[in-house]
Amino acid sequence: SIGLAINIPKSKLRTSFKFGRNKLDASTVQREVTGSSSAKWFGVMTIYYKPDWLAKYTPGTFYLRTFINNYNYLDRSWDFRETSLNAGIINEY
Protein backbone atom coordinates (compact mmCIF):
# COMPACT_ATOMS: atom_id res chain seq x y z
CA SER A 1 0.00 0.00 0.00
CA ILE A 2 1.01 3.61 -0.39
CA GLY A 3 -0.22 6.66 1.46
CA LEU A 4 0.02 10.43 1.16
CA ALA A 5 -1.04 13.21 3.51
CA ILE A 6 -1.39 16.86 2.54
CA ASN A 7 -1.87 19.69 5.04
CA ILE A 8 -3.00 23.19 4.04
CA PRO A 9 -2.80 25.24 7.27
CA LYS A 10 -4.14 28.51 5.78
CA SER A 11 -7.30 26.73 4.65
CA LYS A 12 -7.49 24.64 7.84
CA LEU A 13 -7.59 21.48 5.71
CA ARG A 14 -5.87 18.13 6.16
CA THR A 15 -6.19 15.28 3.71
CA SER A 16 -4.95 11.73 3.60
CA PHE A 17 -5.00 9.14 0.83
CA LYS A 18 -4.12 5.46 1.02
CA PHE A 19 -4.29 2.90 -1.78
CA GLY A 20 -3.07 -0.67 -1.96
CA ARG A 21 -3.53 -4.29 -2.81
CA ASN A 22 -3.65 -7.53 -0.81
CA LYS A 23 -3.24 -10.86 -2.58
CA LEU A 24 -3.65 -14.46 -1.40
CA ASP A 25 -2.40 -17.28 -3.63
CA ALA A 26 -3.98 -20.45 -2.30
CA SER A 27 -1.95 -23.62 -2.80
CA THR A 28 -3.69 -26.91 -3.58
CA VAL A 29 -3.87 -27.82 0.13
CA GLN A 30 -5.08 -24.35 1.16
CA ARG A 31 -7.67 -24.25 -1.62
CA GLU A 32 -9.56 -27.14 0.02
CA VAL A 33 -9.82 -25.07 3.21
CA THR A 34 -9.96 -21.45 2.01
CA GLY A 35 -11.61 -22.00 -1.35
CA SER A 36 -9.79 -19.83 -3.85
CA SER A 37 -7.00 -17.40 -4.50
CA SER A 38 -8.09 -13.82 -3.97
CA ALA A 39 -7.00 -10.24 -4.53
CA LYS A 40 -8.26 -7.08 -2.87
CA TRP A 41 -7.75 -3.51 -4.06
CA PHE A 42 -8.57 -0.82 -1.55
CA GLY A 43 -8.54 2.94 -1.24
CA VAL A 44 -9.28 5.42 1.52
CA MET A 45 -9.56 9.19 1.20
CA THR A 46 -10.18 11.42 4.22
CA ILE A 47 -10.62 15.20 4.35
CA TYR A 48 -10.54 17.08 7.67
CA TYR A 49 -11.72 20.69 8.05
CA LYS A 50 -11.57 22.82 11.20
CA PRO A 51 -13.47 26.10 10.75
CA ASP A 52 -12.81 29.02 13.09
CA TRP A 53 -16.45 29.28 14.24
CA LEU A 54 -16.47 25.65 15.44
CA ALA A 55 -13.68 26.41 17.95
CA LYS A 56 -16.15 28.61 19.90
CA TYR A 57 -18.28 25.54 20.70
CA THR A 58 -15.98 22.52 20.68
CA PRO A 59 -12.37 21.65 19.89
CA GLY A 60 -13.66 19.42 17.07
CA THR A 61 -12.98 18.87 13.40
CA PHE A 62 -15.35 17.98 10.55
CA TYR A 63 -14.37 15.00 8.43
CA LEU A 64 -15.46 13.28 5.23
CA ARG A 65 -14.16 9.78 4.47
CA THR A 66 -14.71 7.48 1.54
CA PHE A 67 -13.58 3.87 1.54
CA ILE A 68 -13.55 1.31 -1.29
CA ASN A 69 -12.75 -2.43 -1.16
CA ASN A 70 -12.82 -4.46 -4.35
CA TYR A 71 -12.52 -8.24 -3.81
CA ASN A 72 -11.77 -10.62 -6.70
CA TYR A 73 -11.56 -14.41 -6.40
CA LEU A 74 -10.02 -16.84 -8.89
CA ASP A 75 -13.28 -18.80 -9.31
CA ARG A 76 -15.43 -15.60 -9.55
CA SER A 77 -18.00 -16.99 -7.12
CA TRP A 78 -17.43 -14.38 -4.40
CA ASP A 79 -16.45 -11.22 -6.28
CA PHE A 80 -17.91 -8.09 -4.70
CA ARG A 81 -17.25 -4.42 -4.04
CA GLU A 82 -17.75 -2.57 -0.77
CA THR A 83 -18.07 1.21 -0.76
CA SER A 84 -18.78 3.53 2.15
CA LEU A 85 -19.00 7.27 2.72
CA ASN A 86 -18.79 8.67 6.26
CA ALA A 87 -19.10 12.21 7.55
CA GLY A 88 -19.03 13.60 11.07
CA ILE A 89 -17.30 15.59 13.74
CA ILE A 90 -14.28 14.45 15.70
CA ASN A 91 -14.15 15.89 19.21
CA GLU A 92 -10.76 16.29 20.83
CA TYR A 93 -10.55 16.74 24.59
N, C-alpha and C positions, 0 to 999 in steps of 0.2 A: 504494500500500500504506500501511498505518498500523500502528504498533507501540506497545506500552505495556510498561513494566517496573515491577514493584512489588517493593520490598525490605522485609522485615520482620526487622530485626536481632535483636530479642528471641527470635524463633523460629528464627533462623539460616536463613531462607528467602529465596530470590530467585526471581522469576518473570519471564518475558517472553512476550509475545504479539505475533504479527505476522500480519496478514491483508491480502489484496490481490487484484488482478485484473490480468492481462495480456491484451491483445487485439490480434489481427493481422487487419486487413481487407485481403484480397488483391484487387488490381486484376485486370482481365482478363488482362493480360500476366503478372503474378505467379502467377495461378491455374494457368497452364500449367506453371509450374516448381514452385511450392510446393503446389499441390493445392487448398486451400480456406482460407477465413477460419477463424480459430480464436479461442477465448477460454479462459483458464485462471484458475480461482479457486484460491487457495492459503491455507493457514493453518499456523502453527507455534506450538506452545506448549511452553515449557521450564520445568521446575521444578528448582531447585538446592537442596540441603540439606547443611549442614555440621555434623554432630553433634560434640559435645565429645569423645567417646571416640575418634573417628577421628583427631583431632589428635595423639594419643599415638603413632600408627603412621605416618601420612603426612599431608602438608599437602594432602590431597585433598578433593574435594567429590562427593557423589552427585548424579546428575542423571537426569531422566526427560523424554523429548522425544517429542512426537507431531507428525507432519507429514502434511498432506493436500494433494494436487494433484488437481484435477478438470478435465480437458480436454474441451472441446466443440468440434466442427467443424461447419461449415455443412452439409456433405453427410452428416453422422452416420456416416460409415464408420469413423472412428478414435476415437470417443468412448471414454474410459476414465477410471478413477479410480485413483490411487496413494495408498496409506496406509502409514505406517510408524510403529513405536513402538520407541524406543531407550532403553536404561537402562545406566548404568555409573558409573564413577568417573573424575573428572578429577584428575590429579596435577599439582600446581604446584611447580616447583622453582626 
